[in-house]
Amino acid sequence: MPDLAVRRDRAAAALGLDLPTETDVLARLREVATEADKDFILIFTPEDEPYDPLIKG
């Protein structure tokens, strides 16, 4: 979609949202993937084995 950024900005403005910067988004993604809920383990039920983390940090 060549006009995706324009549509995104228009939707954010209509909803009164401030969009984060790319740096903020990537930092949050890394935080969630490596640090948040370290006590939570997702189990693959059929084999009763935990999933490996996608990002190890």
Backbone bond lengths (Angstrom), bond angles and torsions (degrees), N, CA, C in turn:
res aa  C-N    CA-C-N  psi(-1)  N-CA   C-N-CA  omega(-1)  CA-C   N-CA-C  phi
1 M - - - 1.443 - - 1.525 107.86 -
2 P 1.284 117.13 105.61 1.465 119.57 -176.71 1.521 113.93 -63.49
3 D 1.321 117.73 -25.78 1.463 120.15 -178.53 1.532 112.42 -103.05
4 L 1.317 117.07 24.42 1.466 120.79 -177.13 1.527 111.96 -60.22
5 A 1.324 117.75 -45.06 1.466 120.83 -179.12 1.527 111.04 -62.27
6 V 1.313 117.13 -39.54 1.467 120.86 178.45 1.524 109.84 -64.84
7 R 1.320 116.92 -45.15 1.475 120.42 178.99 1.528 111.08 -63.02
8 R 1.346 116.26 -42.53 1.464 120.79 179.06 1.519 110.28 -59.80
9 D 1.321 116.44 -48.24 1.463 120.45 -179.03 1.524 111.87 -63.50
10 R 1.325 117.03 -39.22 1.463 121.38 178.54 1.536 110.56 -64.94
11 A 1.319 116.63 -43.88 1.469 120.48 179.29 1.523 110.82 -65.12
12 A 1.328 117.28 -42.87 1.466 120.54 178.84 1.522 110.85 -62.04
13 A 1.330 117.09 -42.45 1.468 120.51 178.99 1.524 110.73 -64.49
14 A 1.329 117.60 -41.08 1.463 121.06 -179.79 1.526 111.27 -64.97
15 L 1.323 116.29 -31.85 1.468 120.57 -179.69 1.528 112.75 -92.22
16 G 1.318 116.46 -2.55 1.461 120.46 179.55 1.520 112.77 70.96
17 L 1.317 117.03 32.80 1.460 121.45 -177.96 1.519 111.10 -100.97
18 D 1.316 116.16 141.62 1.458 121.69 170.97 1.525 106.98 -97.32
19 L 1.313 116.66 121.72 1.456 120.31 -178.85 1.529 110.15 -81.11
20 P 1.336 116.99 136.61 1.466 119.56 178.61 1.523 110.74 -73.49
21 T 1.319 115.17 161.93 1.452 119.68 176.61 1.530 109.71 -75.81
22 E 1.306 116.20 163.19 1.464 120.61 178.29 1.528 110.33 -59.77
23 T 1.318 117.59 -38.80 1.467 121.99 178.89 1.520 110.89 -61.86
24 D 1.335 117.08 -43.91 1.465 120.83 178.87 1.528 111.43 -64.04
25 V 1.320 116.54 -41.06 1.467 120.96 -179.64 1.520 110.40 -63.87
26 L 1.325 116.96 -45.91 1.465 120.16 -179.25 1.520 111.78 -66.78
27 A 1.328 117.85 -36.58 1.459 120.96 177.12 1.527 110.47 -64.88
28 R 1.314 117.30 -42.18 1.472 121.33 178.64 1.522 110.97 -65.98
29 L 1.332 117.20 -41.04 1.458 120.77 177.67 1.521 110.66 -59.86
30 R 1.320 116.46 -45.51 1.469 119.86 179.60 1.529 110.98 -63.69
31 E 1.322 116.62 -41.91 1.465 120.83 179.03 1.528 111.01 -59.99
32 V 1.308 116.49 -47.81 1.459 120.89 -178.14 1.528 110.84 -66.07
33 A 1.325 116.39 -39.52 1.464 120.20 -176.66 1.523 113.00 -74.12
34 T 1.330 118.00 -26.19 1.466 119.39 -173.84 1.523 114.59 -114.85
35 E 1.327 118.80 -23.37 1.456 119.47 -171.14 1.522 114.69 -120.39
36 A 1.298 117.87 -38.91 1.464 120.47 -173.23 1.522 111.21 -66.72
37 D 1.289 116.37 140.13 1.466 123.55 175.54 1.523 113.37 51.89
38 K 1.343 116.13 52.29 1.460 119.50 179.18 1.527 111.62 -62.44
39 D 1.335 116.99 -21.41 1.460 120.40 179.22 1.519 112.48 -82.31
40 F 1.319 117.23 -6.62 1.460 121.67 -178.67 1.519 109.50 -92.52
41 I 1.314 116.57 128.62 1.461 121.84 178.83 1.521 107.93 -124.76
42 L 1.325 116.14 122.00 1.447 121.65 178.00 1.524 108.57 -86.22
43 I 1.327 116.58 124.78 1.466 122.33 -176.03 1.525 109.64 -105.72
44 F 1.326 115.16 134.05 1.460 121.64 172.37 1.524 105.83 -81.85
45 T 1.322 117.32 103.31 1.458 123.47 -168.58 1.528 115.19 -57.94
46 P 1.327 121.00 -48.28 1.461 118.66 -176.61 1.531 114.06 -57.14
47 E 1.327 116.85 -32.78 1.460 119.57 -179.05 1.517 112.31 -107.15
48 D 1.327 117.78 -3.58 1.462 123.75 -179.92 1.525 112.15 53.62
49 E 1.325 115.76 39.92 1.459 122.28 179.27 1.525 109.16 -119.85
50 P 1.329 117.73 143.22 1.469 119.06 177.97 1.519 111.17 -73.45
51 Y 1.327 115.38 147.88 1.460 120.92 173.12 1.518 109.13 -71.70
52 D 1.306 117.13 146.60 1.465 121.69 172.69 1.520 108.40 -79.49
53 P 1.335 118.06 143.75 1.466 119.50 177.65 1.526 110.47 -65.22
54 L 1.330 116.47 145.02 1.460 120.99 178.60 1.520 111.23 -71.80
55 I 1.348 116.26 -36.63 1.462 121.65 -179.65 1.518 107.07 -123.29
56 K 1.287 116.18 122.70 1.476 120.04 177.92 1.512 108.48 -99.92
57 G 1.305 115.55 129.13 1.444 116.85 -176.47 1.444 110.57 -146.88
